[in-house]
Amino acid sequence: METVWRRGGALLGCLLWRTVLALFLWKVCDNQARAAGGGPGGGMDSTQPRFSNSLPTYLPVQCQLSGADSAFFLRESNQEVMRNGSLSSRTEPFFLHLLEPGMAAPQSLPSVNCSYGNLSVEQPIPVELLQSPPPHLLLTSNQVTLNWKVKGQVVVPKVGSARPWIQVLFYLVGRRWDEPEPPPPSLLPCVRALVVRDTNEAAPSAGCRLVGPSGICVVRLEIPPAWFTPPQVRKRPPELTLPSVDVYYSIIPVEGAGQECPSIVNEPWRGQSINIGPLGGLGLGGQWSPLVDGGLQDMLKVGPVGLTIGPFSAKGERLRLDENLEVLVPPSPVRLGKTVAFGIYMKTDSNTEQFILRVWFQSGINFLAVKPSNLVDWEIKQEMAPGSSSLAVMCQRKASSTAERLESSSYEVMQLDFEVDNVINLVPTQTLHWSVEYPTGTQTSSRQTEKVSHLYISNADIQGIVPLAEDTEVVNMAILTGRRIAVPVKVVTVETDGQVREVDDSITCSSTDVDVVKVSPNCDQVLVNGKEMRGRQSLAVNFTYLHLSAQLQLTVWVPKLPLQIDVSDTELSQVKGWRVPIVTNKRPTRDSEDDEDDERKGKGCTLQYQYALVRVLTHFVAEPSDPGGEMVYMLGADWQADITHLVLDQLKVEDPRIARLIDGRILIGRDLGITTIQVLSPLSDSILAEKTVTVLDDKVTITDLGVQLVASLSLSMTASTGNYQAIQLTTSATDLLHTPKQEAVISAWIQYSDGSVTPLDIYDPKDFLLSAVSLDESVVSVTNQEQHWPIVVAEGDGQGPLVRVEMVISETCQKSKRKSVLASGVGNVMVKFGAKSEERGVMGRGGQEDGGEMDNSTSEQRTKDGGEWKSNSAAVDREAMRKVSTTTKSTVINRASGGKAASGGSSSSRGSGPSQAGTTTATQHRWKYRGRETVS
């Protein structure tokens, strides 16, 4: 038994060694075939697709958006490779920042157009994805309200018991003011406001409906008299300040055929003492919501309002004329036809015996009289010519004047009365000029400085002003482009009865931080010009009209510096066996070195360098409103915006002898060395971003060619689950041909021995030839044409890996003694006459829902290989595959034709690749950006 076992063991060992030896010889032969330039298909006649869907590949379509002035593709951390891994689809989120005017459902919607080769598909963005952020303005999602928000501002931030009410103005922001039509009334919601002193007690509430082109309404919240009850103190001051109250509001969509506000808008808010719900106070939409940290969940806060006991009215200001005299200017505004009095005060410790007060005033006001206030001490005379607009008042201290000192620092000498004309078109700001003269020889005789006071005239009972902005968020892309971005602003007055009027007269304004945002000279715009230093949340811009002032709160987002340059492969090598024509007069300084003579560059040819894809990414950030807080991200810390199209003119390679950029998006190695890609500032010599790239001395080989046949394209758009501001776009290709003679184009990726993968269509088409052959002429035929990629034509029903594609060295660089095929691959195709494209199950999203259908890495191949596809080049191991994660990130620039400037500076038509007609060059931007206003 033992002898049998030993013999069996020896036999088994022999078989194992024979198997190992056979595998070793197969591997050596395979590697030799690859070294000869045969690639994966050059040394073996496999008809099975070999490219794995575990690689970070995608369908290299070019997508463009119409109907948006500003939009960005996005990259979410750790999600890009997971969403993409199929040659048949491409998934990428995008963000709509600013739509063009006139975008409204159902007449006109922004749309996405994606194309590859001579195929294209266009689809409007679903209207349900073009909605305002929560809380939503509408019950239904059948209208475009993208970026619309409702903002509230307290008109007077402090109220007294004599006028116990709070006015709050609400208006619509985020909607363009240059829209050709005003917003339909059905789109404007209702607003419900509350003023809360204590969340445990009943709170006054009121509601209103936004109306008009700007979507404005004003609510008046009546304050209960009990809230003005003073605390028990022995001596009450003339004006007592009480604890402030807070104003909250909620957005309530209109309901019913009549588009009326629901009853909840005007129902009283109830505290915990009356009909309380199980969780707390009444919140949005009439639902009971819990109280959180003393606030009202589901409601937005407008801000605090101060309460005072007694009349809170404007007090006159004191205008100091010199060290002796000052004028008490009456409070503004002054109604037409009213009389106003200016008090003239003398300092108590002044020894002045005589002075002349001169006043010049405008034609809108008339002098009435001088009323002495201290006849015991002063003798007063006036001089004024009839019809004159100037007045002189002579004052002489009497000899009988007492030297009694008063407790106050000054006392009133006289009062000057003026009357305001009762004329409707009166200039709203009346100016008075004051000066004081003293007798010659006195110490003050030489001092005659003129001072100015203003009297503001209004026929309306204006309570306050409110500055309105088209949007309260500004994205400062001027830092990237050097072009100014401006947001329109206007100021309105709010009267006691709630009337709102736009101010046409002059306004003064100022930014509290010009390093964040600036204002235009006539105060009709807030703007950024690229010279700003930072962003900020809740930055205040001050506005003043007449005697009234108010602040506009803005959030300014800036690109986070330094920008991030994303390069699909930062280490570029020469490609072994791939010889390309030299089109420049001067050859590269570095020759290709191989042991064999025929591996050295031939006459007029040199080895090809790897290409890489380049894009520029950034976060939009702002400093928090509270100093010391963490940076705030516009889209979230995990989301970056692709801003390549904004900085194309500023993208440079520091040393163009080592590497070169084509169209700002494709990096080409040129010679051995290390250099950097830089993004330069358009306004200064500063560097906004920098990335090191290396051109290596070693060589790589092409290990595989992935092939996808594209018979038709389809689009799908859904809301992103990770960010409500993002839309997820998926473009899918199908290899189903359903009509006779229907054509399909080819999409291809190449994999290198260093683990990197790259779409073949970014390479210059003059540097290689792509040919195809049908493996079953009864199902499909192939048309090969010079300077064009092959076209696959449907002939009869059938399916399978039936199209073999070969990548061949350019004809001018071929060597007769050596096979010049660089790589080959097989593409699946399905021909089913009468079928629809939707029947093809391979139209999954992002390669994740293919349901086992063929995706150029068939289930049979996966089973035979025991899992994922593994490169059969000895130069590739698992460690090298780590490079894939940083290689070939997403791009929608379709260079299938190689439509880029050639090495010598010439450009090639996209028609020389898979593109046959109707596609755009790679130099065009995927997204247009015009912004609200851009000025070079």
ZAMARGU-4260 file (C-alpha; in steps of 0.2 Angstrom, whole numbers, plus 5000, padded with zeros to 4 digits):
<rodrens>
0) 5000/5000/5000 | 5014/5012/5005 | 5023/5008/4988 | 5007/5012/4978 | 5005/5028/4987
5) 5023/5033/4984 | 5022/5028/4966 | 5005/5038/4965 | 5013/5053/4973 | 5028/5053/4962
10) 5016/5052/4947 | 5006/5066/4954 | 5022/5077/4957 | 5028/5073/4939 | 5011/5079/4932
15) 5012/5095/4942 | 5030/5099/4936 | 5024/5096/4918 | 5010/5108/4921 | 5021/5121/4929
20) 5033/5120/4914 | 5020/5121/4901 | 5013/5137/4910 | 5030/5144/4911 | 5034/5141/4892
25) 5017/5148/4887 | 5021/5164/4898 | 5038/5166/4890 | 5031/5164/4872 | 5017/5176/4876
30) 5029/5189/4883 | 5040/5187/4868 | 5026/5190/4856 | 5021/5206/4866 | 5039/5212/4865
35) 5038/5210/4846 | 5024/5223/4846 | 5010/5211/4843 | 5001/5216/4859 | 4988/5205/4866
40) 4981/5201/4850 | 4997/5201/4840 | 5003/5185/4847 | 4987/5175/4849 | 4971/5174/4839
45) 4959/5176/4854 | 4941/5181/4849 | 4936/5184/4867 | 4935/5202/4873 | 4948/5205/4887
50) 4946/5222/4894 | 4940/5222/4912 | 4926/5232/4919 | 4936/5234/4935 | 4947/5247/4926
55) 4942/5265/4928 | 4936/5267/4910 | 4921/5275/4903 | 4912/5280/4887 | 4922/5295/4881
60) 4908/5306/4875 | 4908/5324/4874 | 4893/5333/4883 | 4888/5351/4881 | 4874/5360/4890
65) 4863/5373/4882 | 4852/5385/4892 | 4865/5389/4906 | 4876/5403/4908 | 4887/5394/4921
70) 4888/5376/4925 | 4901/5364/4931 | 4905/5345/4931 | 4908/5339/4948 | 4920/5326/4956
75) 4914/5318/4972 | 4928/5311/4983 | 4930/5292/4981 | 4915/5290/4970 | 4922/5293/4952
80) 4930/5277/4949 | 4916/5267/4958 | 4903/5275/4946 | 4913/5272/4930 | 4921/5255/4925
85) 4912/5251/4909 | 4917/5255/4891 | 4898/5257/4887 | 4893/5271/4899 | 4899/5287/4908
90) 4892/5294/4924 | 4896/5311/4930 | 4887/5324/4941 | 4885/5342/4936 | 4880/5358/4945
95) 4869/5371/4937 | 4875/5388/4944 | 4865/5401/4933 | 4852/5398/4919 | 4850/5409/4904
100) 4835/5421/4904 | 4819/5413/4898 | 4822/5396/4904 | 4804/5391/4910 | 4794/5375/4909
105) 4787/5369/4898 | 4791/5382/4884 | 4810/5381/4886 | 4821/5370/4896 | 4840/5368/4897
110) 4846/5353/4889 | 4861/5341/4888 | 4869/5336/4871 | 4881/5321/4871 | 4890/5315/4856
115) 4903/5302/4850 | 4908/5301/4832 | 4894/5305/4821 | 4881/5300/4835 | 4873/5312/4846
120) 4858/5313/4858 | 4850/5328/4866 | 4838/5328/4881 | 4830/5342/4891 | 4834/5342/4909
125) 4819/5335/4918 | 4810/5350/4926 | 4809/5341/4943 | 4828/5343/4944 | 4826/5362/4941
130) 4818/5366/4958 | 4823/5378/4972 | 4832/5371/4987 | 4822/5366/5002 | 4810/5373/5008
135) 4801/5371/4991 | 4791/5385/4984 | 4778/5374/4975 | 4768/5359/4979 | 4772/5352/4962
140) 4788/5351/4952 | 4781/5357/4935 | 4790/5374/4934 | 4808/5379/4934 | 4812/5388/4951
145) 4831/5383/4951 | 4840/5393/4964 | 4825/5403/4970 | 4824/5407/4988 | 4813/5418/4999
150) 4823/5430/5010 | 4816/5441/5024 | 4822/5457/5032 | 4816/5467/5047 | 4812/5485/5041
155) 4815/5493/5058 | 4826/5483/5070 | 4820/5492/5085 | 4802/5496/5090 | 4794/5506/5104
160) 4778/5504/5114 | 4770/5519/5105 | 4771/5510/5088 | 4770/5492/5094 | 4772/5482/5078
165) 4786/5474/5068 | 4787/5475/5049 | 4796/5462/5039 | 4799/5463/5020 | 4800/5446/5011
170) 4806/5445/4993 | 4812/5432/4980 | 4831/5430/4977 | 4839/5419/4964 | 4828/5423/4950
175) 4836/5434/4936 | 4830/5452/4935 | 4833/5452/4916 | 4820/5438/4913 | 4809/5443/4898
180) 4793/5440/4908 | 4788/5442/4926 | 4786/5426/4937 | 4769/5419/4935 | 4758/5422/4951
185) 4756/5403/4953 | 4775/5402/4956 | 4775/5414/4970 | 4772/5406/4987 | 4765/5412/5004
190) 4775/5417/5019 | 4770/5415/5037 | 4780/5425/5050 | 4780/5424/5069 | 4788/5434/5082
195) 4794/5424/5097 | 4798/5430/5114 | 4797/5413/5123 | 4793/5396/5114 | 4782/5391/5128
200) 4770/5406/5125 | 4758/5411/5111 | 4767/5421/5098 | 4760/5434/5086 | 4759/5428/5068
205) 4755/5436/5051 | 4756/5430/5033 | 4757/5437/5015 | 4758/5432/4997 | 4773/5437/4987
210) 4768/5447/4972 | 4775/5457/4957 | 4791/5455/4947 | 4802/5455/4962 | 4790/5444/4972
215) 4788/5456/4987 | 4777/5456/5002 | 4777/5464/5019 | 4769/5457/5035 | 4765/5467/5050
220) 4767/5458/5067 | 4757/5466/5081 | 4766/5465/5098 | 4755/5462/5113 | 4755/5476/5126
225) 4760/5464/5139 | 4777/5462/5131 | 4781/5481/5135 | 4777/5479/5153 | 4792/5486/5162
230) 4801/5478/5176 | 4798/5484/5193 | 4811/5497/5197 | 4811/5513/5208 | 4816/5525/5195
235) 4812/5522/5177 | 4823/5530/5163 | 4814/5539/5149 | 4817/5525/5137 | 4819/5507/5144
240) 4826/5493/5133 | 4818/5476/5135 | 4825/5459/5130 | 4824/5457/5111 | 4812/5445/5102
245) 4816/5434/5087 | 4806/5434/5070 | 4804/5417/5061 | 4796/5413/5045 | 4791/5398/5034
250) 4787/5396/5015 | 4770/5389/5012 | 4765/5385/4994 | 4749/5391/4987 | 4735/5378/4985
255) 4719/5375/4976 | 4713/5381/4959 | 4711/5399/4965 | 4730/5399/4970 | 4726/5405/4988
260) 4736/5404/5003 | 4731/5390/5015 | 4722/5394/5031 | 4738/5390/5041 | 4746/5406/5035
265) 4734/5417/5045 | 4731/5405/5060 | 4738/5410/5077 | 4754/5401/5082 | 4751/5391/5098
270) 4762/5389/5113 | 4763/5374/5124 | 4748/5380/5135 | 4735/5378/5121 | 4732/5363/5111
275) 4750/5357/5110 | 4755/5344/5098 | 4765/5329/5105 | 4782/5336/5100 | 4781/5355/5102
280) 4777/5371/5093 | 4769/5373/5076 | 4781/5373/5062 | 4781/5373/5043 | 4765/5368/5034
285) 4754/5366/5050 | 4764/5351/5056 | 4769/5349/5074 | 4788/5350/5075 | 4800/5348/5090
290) 4808/5364/5097 | 4826/5363/5095 | 4838/5374/5106 | 4825/5387/5109 | 4821/5389/5091
295) 4808/5383/5079 | 4812/5368/5068 | 4807/5369/5050 | 4807/5388/5051 | 4819/5400/5045
300) 4825/5415/5056 | 4824/5433/5050 | 4833/5440/5065 | 4831/5449/5082 | 4821/5465/5085
305) 4824/5476/5100 | 4809/5482/5111 | 4809/5499/5120 | 4796/5507/5132 | 4791/5524/5126
310) 4791/5531/5108 | 4806/5525/5098 | 4808/5539/5086 | 4822/5547/5077 | 4831/5560/5088
315) 4839/5576/5081 | 4858/5576/5079 | 4869/5590/5085 | 4880/5599/5073 | 4895/5607/5081
320) 4899/5624/5073 | 4915/5628/5084 | 4920/5627/5102 | 4906/5639/5107 | 4891/5635/5097
325) 4881/5620/5090 | 4865/5617/5081 | 4852/5604/5086 | 4846/5598/5068 | 4828/5592/5069
330) 4825/5573/5065 | 4820/5568/5047 | 4811/5565/5037 | 4800/5580/5036 | 4783/5581/5028
335) 4779/5593/5015 | 4772/5610/5022 | 4778/5606/5039 | 4788/5618/5051 | 4804/5613/5058
340) 4815/5621/5071 | 4834/5622/5073 | 4840/5625/5091 | 4856/5636/5093 | 4865/5631/5109
345) 4880/5640/5118 | 4892/5631/5128 | 4890/5635/5147 | 4908/5639/5150 | 4910/5650/5135
350) 4914/5668/5137 | 4909/5674/5120 | 4901/5691/5121 | 4896/5694/5103 | 4894/5683/5087
355) 4885/5683/5070 | 4876/5667/5065 | 4874/5666/5046 | 4863/5653/5037 | 4861/5649/5019
360) 4847/5638/5013 | 4839/5631/4997 | 4824/5637/4988 | 4814/5622/4995 | 4813/5629/5012
365) 4808/5646/5019 | 4813/5656/5034 | 4799/5660/5046 | 4806/5668/5063 | 4819/5669/5076
370) 4813/5664/5093 | 4824/5669/5107 | 4826/5657/5121 | 4836/5667/5134 | 4831/5685/5133
375) 4838/5688/5150 | 4856/5686/5144 | 4856/5689/5125 | 4850/5702/5114 | 4845/5696/5097
380) 4843/5704/5080 | 4840/5697/5062 | 4844/5703/5045 | 4837/5696/5029 | 4833/5704/5013
385) 4816/5700/5005 | 4816/5684/4994 | 4834/5680/5000 | 4840/5663/5004 | 4852/5668/5017
390) 4850/5674/5035 | 4861/5684/5047 | 4857/5684/5066 | 4867/5696/5077 | 4868/5690/5096
395) 4875/5702/5109 | 4877/5696/5128 | 4868/5709/5139 | 4877/5718/5152 | 4865/5712/5165
400) 4869/5694/5161 | 4871/5684/5176 | 4886/5673/5178 | 4876/5659/5185 | 4882/5642/5180
405) 4870/5629/5174 | 4871/5610/5177 | 4870/5606/5159 | 4885/5608/5147 | 4875/5620/5135
410) 4860/5630/5135 | 4848/5636/5121 | 4851/5654/5115 | 4837/5654/5101 | 4827/5644/5089
415) 4826/5646/5070 | 4810/5641/5062 | 4809/5636/5044 | 4794/5630/5033 | 4796/5616/5020
420) 4787/5620/5004 | 4772/5610/5000 | 4778/5606/4982 | 4777/5588/4976 | 4793/5588/4966
425) 4803/5596/4979 | 4821/5590/4980 | 4821/5577/4994 | 4837/5582/5002 | 4838/5601/5008
430) 4855/5607/5013 | 4859/5621/5025 | 4876/5630/5027 | 4881/5637/5044 | 4895/5649/5049
435) 4899/5660/5064 | 4908/5676/5064 | 4916/5685/5079 | 4921/5704/5081 | 4938/5708/5075
440) 4952/5707/5088 | 4945/5692/5097 | 4954/5676/5098 | 4940/5667/5087 | 4939/5681/5074
445) 4949/5672/5061 | 4939/5656/5063 | 4925/5655/5050 | 4923/5637/5046 | 4907/5633/5037
450) 4897/5617/5042 | 4883/5609/5033 | 4867/5600/5039 | 4854/5591/5029 | 4835/5590/5030
455) 4827/5576/5022 | 4809/5579/5014 | 4796/5565/5011 | 4778/5565/5008 | 4777/5547/5014
460) 4778/5540/5031 | 4793/5530/5027 | 4798/5517/5041 | 4814/5511/5033 | 4823/5505/5018
465) 4828/5487/5012 | 4841/5484/4999 | 4837/5470/4987 | 4849/5459/4977 | 4846/5448/4963
470) 4855/5435/4973 | 4862/5435/4990 | 4876/5423/4985 | 4891/5428/4973 | 4903/5415/4966
475) 4919/5424/4963 | 4925/5417/4947 | 4934/5433/4942 | 4949/5426/4952 | 4950/5413/4938
480) 4945/5423/4923 | 4950/5441/4927 | 4933/5446/4921 | 4921/5456/4933 | 4906/5448/4940
485) 4891/5459/4945 | 4875/5456/4954 | 4861/5469/4952 | 4855/5478/4968 | 4841/5490/4971
490) 4834/5499/4987 | 4816/5501/4992 | 4807/5510/5005 | 4793/5503/5016 | 4780/5514/5023
495) 4769/5513/5038 | 4755/5506/5028 | 4766/5492/5020 | 4768/5501/5003 | 4784/5497/4995
500) 4793/5509/4983 | 4809/5508/4973 | 4821/5523/4977 | 4826/5533/4962 | 4836/5546/4971
505) 4854/5545/4975 | 4860/5532/4987 | 4876/5530/4996 | 4884/5513/5000 | 4899/5505/5005
510) 4906/5487/5008 | 4912/5482/5025 | 4926/5472/5017 | 4932/5477/5000 | 4944/5462/5000
515) 4928/5451/4999 | 4916/5461/4988 | 4914/5479/4981 | 4900/5491/4976 | 4898/5501/4960
520) 4899/5520/4962 | 4880/5522/4959 | 4876/5508/4971 | 4866/5498/4959 | 4878/5483/4959
525) 4888/5472/4971 | 4903/5466/4961 | 4920/5456/4962 | 4934/5460/4950 | 4946/5446/4954
530) 4957/5456/4966 | 4948/5450/4981 | 4957/5440/4994 | 4944/5429/5002 | 4926/5424/5003
535) 4914/5427/5017 | 4897/5422/5024 | 4885/5435/5029 | 4896/5450/5024 | 4887/5466/5026
540) 4885/5480/5013 | 4879/5497/5020 | 4866/5507/5011 | 4860/5524/5016 | 4845/5534/5009
545) 4840/5551/5017 | 4842/5548/5035 | 4839/5529/5034 | 4852/5515/5033 | 4851/5497/5031
550) 4862/5482/5027 | 4862/5469/5014 | 4869/5452/5019 | 4879/5443/5006 | 4889/5426/5005
555) 4904/5427/4993 | 4911/5410/4987 | 4929/5410/4981 | 4939/5396/4973 | 4950/5387/4986
560) 4968/5391/4982 | 4979/5383/4977 | 4968/5375/4964 | 4970/5356/4961 | 4977/5350/4944
565) 4972/5332/4941 | 4983/5323/4929 | 4978/5305/4924 | 4996/5300/4923 | 5010/5310/4931
570) 5024/5298/4925 | 5025/5297/4906 | 5036/5285/4897 | 5040/5280/4879 | 5029/5266/4872
575) 5040/5252/4866 | 5037/5247/4848 | 5026/5262/4844 | 5035/5273/4831 | 5028/5289/4826
580) 5033/5302/4812 | 5044/5317/4817 | 5036/5332/4810 | 5048/5345/4816 | 5064/5350/4808
585) 5074/5347/4825 | 5073/5329/4832 | 5072/5327/4850 | 5088/5327/4859 | 5085/5310/4867
590) 5085/5294/4855 | 5076/5278/4859 | 5088/5265/4865 | 5086/5247/4863 | 5098/5233/4861
595) 5092/5229/4844 | 5095/5241/4829 | 5078/5239/4823 | 5071/5245/4840 | 5080/5262/4838
600) 5070/5275/4829 | 5069/5274/4811 | 5072/5287/4798 | 5060/5301/4802 | 5052/5292/4816
605) 5054/5291/4835 | 5045/5282/4849 | 5028/5288/4855 | 5027/5295/4872 | 5012/5292/4883
610) 4998/5305/4884 | 4988/5310/4899 | 4972/5319/4903 | 4972/5336/4912 | 4959/5345/4922
615) 4958/5358/4935 | 4947/5356/4950 | 4943/5367/4965 | 4931/5369/4980 | 4921/5385/4982
620) 4923/5391/5000 | 4919/5405/5012 | 4925/5411/5029 | 4912/5408/5042 | 4902/5423/5049
625) 4909/5419/5066 | 4928/5422/5067 | 4938/5407/5071 | 4925/5395/5063 | 4929/5381/5050
630) 4929/5385/5032 | 4912/5383/5024 | 4910/5374/5007 | 4897/5379/4994 | 4894/5361/4988
635) 4901/5351/5003 | 4919/5346/5007 | 4918/5330/4996 | 4913/5339/4980 | 4925/5348/4968
640) 4920/5358/4953 | 4929/5356/4936 | 4934/5373/4931 | 4946/5368/4917 | 4936/5378/4904
645) 4938/5394/4915 | 4957/5393/4916 | 4962/5386/4899 | 4971/5402/4894 | 4981/5401/4910
650) 4987/5383/4909 | 5005/5382/4905 | 5019/5369/4906 | 5035/5377/4914 | 5047/5368/4903
655) 5039/5364/4886 | 5054/5354/4880 | 5050/5340/4893 | 5031/5340/4890 | 5017/5349/4881
660) 4999/5354/4883 | 4987/5352/4869 | 4971/5362/4871 | 4974/5364/4889 | 4967/5346/4892
665) 4980/5334/4885 | 4998/5332/4891 | 5011/5324/4880 | 5028/5319/4885 | 5042/5325/4874
670) 5059/5322/4883 | 5067/5315/4898 | 5065/5326/4914 | 5054/5334/4927 | 5043/5349/4925
675) 5027/5357/4931 | 5010/5361/4925 | 5005/5378/4931 | 4989/5389/4932 | 4994/5407/4931
680) 4983/5421/4938 | 4975/5432/4924 | 4978/5447/4935 | 4995/5445/4942 | 5011/5435/4941
685) 5006/5423/4955 | 5003/5404/4952 | 4986/5398/4957 | 4991/5379/4955 | 5006/5368/4951
690) 5008/5350/4948 | 5024/5340/4945 | 5025/5328/4930 | 5039/5317/4925 | 5045/5310/4909
695) 5054/5294/4913 | 5068/5285/4905 | 5060/5268/4905 | 5048/5261/4892 | 5031/5254/4893
700) 5021/5242/4882 | 5003/5241/4877 | 4996/5226/4885 | 4978/5227/4880 | 4965/5236/4869
705) 4947/5238/4875 | 4934/5239/4861 | 4916/5245/4862 | 4905/5247/4848 | 4893/5262/4848
710) 4877/5260/4838 | 4867/5273/4848 | 4868/5284/4863 | 4855/5287/4877 | 4855/5299/4892
715) 4847/5298/4909 | 4848/5312/4922 | 4843/5309/4941 | 4845/5319/4957 | 4861/5315/4966
720) 4859/5306/4982 | 4874/5314/4989 | 4870/5333/4985 | 4853/5341/4982 | 4862/5354/4971
725) 4870/5341/4959 | 4862/5332/4944 | 4869/5315/4940 | 4871/5312/4921 | 4873/5295/4913
730) 4877/5293/4895 | 4875/5275/4889 | 4880/5266/4872 | 4872/5251/4865 | 4880/5239/4852
735) 4863/5234/4846 | 4860/5237/4827 | 4841/5235/4823 | 4840/5240/4805 | 4849/5234/4789
740) 4865/5243/4785 | 4864/5253/4801 | 4881/5259/4806 | 4891/5258/4822 | 4907/5267/4827
745) 4921/5261/4838 | 4927/5267/4855 | 4944/5260/4861 | 4955/5261/4876 | 4973/5256/4878
750) 4981/5249/4894 | 4999/5250/4897 | 5011/5239/4906 | 5013/5252/4920 | 4994/5249/4924
755) 4987/5266/4916 | 4973/5266/4904 | 4969/5279/4892 | 4956/5282/4879 | 4964/5280/4862
760) 4955/5294/4854 | 4965/5307/4863 | 4980/5302/4852 | 4985/5311/4836 | 4977/5300/4822
765) 4992/5303/4811 | 5002/5292/4824 | 4993/5276/4821 | 4980/5267/4810 | 4965/5258/4817
770) 4958/5244/4806 | 4944/5231/4809 | 4939/5214/4802 | 4922/5205/4804 | 4923/5188/4811
775) 4906/5184/4803 | 4902/5193/4787 | 4884/5187/4787 | 4881/5197/4803 | 4891/5213/4801
780) 4903/5220/4788 | 4917/5232/4791 | 4922/5248/4781 | 4940/5253/4783 | 4945/5270/4776
785) 4961/5279/4777 | 4961/5293/4790 | 4945/5287/4797 | 4941/5274/4810 | 4932/5259/4804
790) 4913/5258/4802 | 4903/5243/4807 | 4888/5239/4796 | 4873/5228/4800 | 4870/5214/4788
795) 4860/5200/4797 | 4854/5194/4813 | 4867/5188/4825 | 4877/5193/4841 | 4894/5190/4849
800) 4912/5196/4849 | 4912/5198/4830 | 4923/5213/4827 | 4941/5212/4828 | 4950/5229/4829
805) 4969/5231/4827 | 4980/5246/4831 | 4994/5247/4819 | 5009/5258/4818 | 5008/5273/4806
810) 5012/5268/4788 | 5027/5279/4787 | 5035/5271/4802 | 5031/5253/4798 | 5046/5240/4796
815) 5044/5226/4784 | 5054/5214/4794 | 5043/5216/4809 | 5024/5214/4812 | 5018/5232/4816
820) 5002/5228/4826 | 5003/5237/4842 | 4987/5229/4850 | 4971/5221/4846 | 4954/5218/4854
825) 4937/5211/4850 | 4921/5221/4851 | 4904/5213/4855 | 4889/5217/4843 | 4871/5212/4842
830) 4861/5213/4826 | 4842/5210/4828 | 4832/5218/4815 | 4816/5226/4821 | 4822/5227/4839
835) 4823/5243/4849 | 4839/5249/4857 | 4830/5248/4874 | 4830/5229/4872 | 4849/5228/4874
840) 4852/5225/4892 | 4870/5232/4891 | 4863/5249/4893 | 4866/5249/4912 | 4872/5264/4921
845) 4890/5266/4924 | 4893/5247/4921 | 4885/5243/4938 | 4869/5237/4931 | 4873/5226/4916
850) 4864/5212/4923 | 4877/5199/4916 | 4876/5206/4898 | 4891/5207/4888 | 4902/5222/4892
855) 4918/5218/4883 | 4922/5207/4898 | 4910/5193/4896 | 4905/5181/4910 | 4913/5167/4901
860) 4929/5175/4901 | 4928/5180/4919 | 4924/5162/4924 | 4938/5155/4914 | 4951/5167/4921
865) 4944/5164/4938 | 4939/5182/4942 | 4945/5199/4935 | 4955/5200/4919 | 4973/5200/4923
870) 4986/5207/4911 | 4997/5193/4903 | 5012/5205/4902 | 5026/5200/4914 | 5029/5219/4917
875) 5012/5220/4926 | 5009/5215/4944 | 4996/5220/4957 | 5007/5233/4964 | 5008/5242/4947
880) 4989/5242/4946 | 4988/5254/4960 | 4992/5267/4948 | 4976/5265/4940 | 4967/5273/4954
885) 4976/5290/4949 | 4975/5287/4931 | 4962/5293/4918 | 4949/5302/4928 | 4933/5308/4920
890) 4933/5320/4905 | 4920/5323/4892 | 4932/5330/4879 | 4930/5318/4865 | 4946/5317/4855
895) 4941/5301/4846 | 4947/5310/4830 | 4963/5316/4838 | 4956/5333/4834 | 4971/5342/4842
900) 4986/5352/4836 | 4999/5340/4829 | 5017/5339/4836 | 5022/5352/4823 | 5008/5364/4827
905) 4996/5358/4813 | 4978/5353/4818 | 4969/5338/4812 | 4950/5337/4808 | 4940/5327/4820
910) 4934/5317/4804 | 4950/5307/4805 | 4944/5298/4820 | 4927/5290/4824 | 4919/5307/4821
915) 4911/5308/4804 | 4901/5324/4805 | 4893/5336/4816 | 4905/5336/4831 | 4915/5350/4839
920) 4933/5351/4842 | 4941/5348/4859 | 4946/5366/4860 | 4928/5370/4864 | 4922/5371/4882
925) 4910/5359/4888 | 4901/5373/4898 | 4899/5391/4893 | 4901/5404/4907 | 4895/5421/4905
930) 4889/5424/4922 | 4877/5439/4927 | 4889/5451/4920 | 4907/5449/4914 | 4918/5464/4909
935) 4935/5461/4902
</rodrens>
